[in-house]
Amino acid sequence: MTTEELQKTWQESGRIGSPYNPQMNSRRETALEKLMREYKRFSWIALAMTFVSIGLYNLSWLEMPWKVVIPLLFISFFATSSTMDHWLANGIRSIDCSRMSVREVIDRSLFYRRRHHQFMMILIPYAAVVLGCFGWASRAEIYLLAGMGAGFLVGLAIGIRKYLDFMVNYRDIESD
């Protein structure tokens, strides 16, 4: 290999799509794209659960007024959650690294991370109230309460894992 060929190969290796740089050929998702995708996913799931919650009206063991109150509590919780996640997804999507300064990207990232935490401080107690009312309306049905406890533990484990994933992505944005 001549010096010119070596030099040309070296210059080509840094270009996207170069056969000498296979890592650059694969599509890698940025932390911003991951955050936006996750917020959108959570928003869609919560929106779907809003409609599923309507079916709670058909629970035969619920008595009035719980037959109306419980579905309304679940619908309002999931609609609120969906709206918050949708707002966060749009906010993250508005961050444009190619047009914004590094300081502005970091500032916006910190803003949306703060909002994420504020939304959690609203939704976690809200969920506790909704589930507490549902447990109260169940008339202390032991199997239902045991199922709610198991669901709480599984949901808590999943929630902590997803929270840590979100924070890793925010840290990646702020450190790059």
PyMOL commands that set and color helices and strands:
alter all, ss='L'
color gray80, all
select helices_A, chain A and resi 3-13+22-25+31-58+66-93+102-137+142-175
alter helices_A, ss='H'
color red, helices_A
deselect
rebuild
show_as cartoon
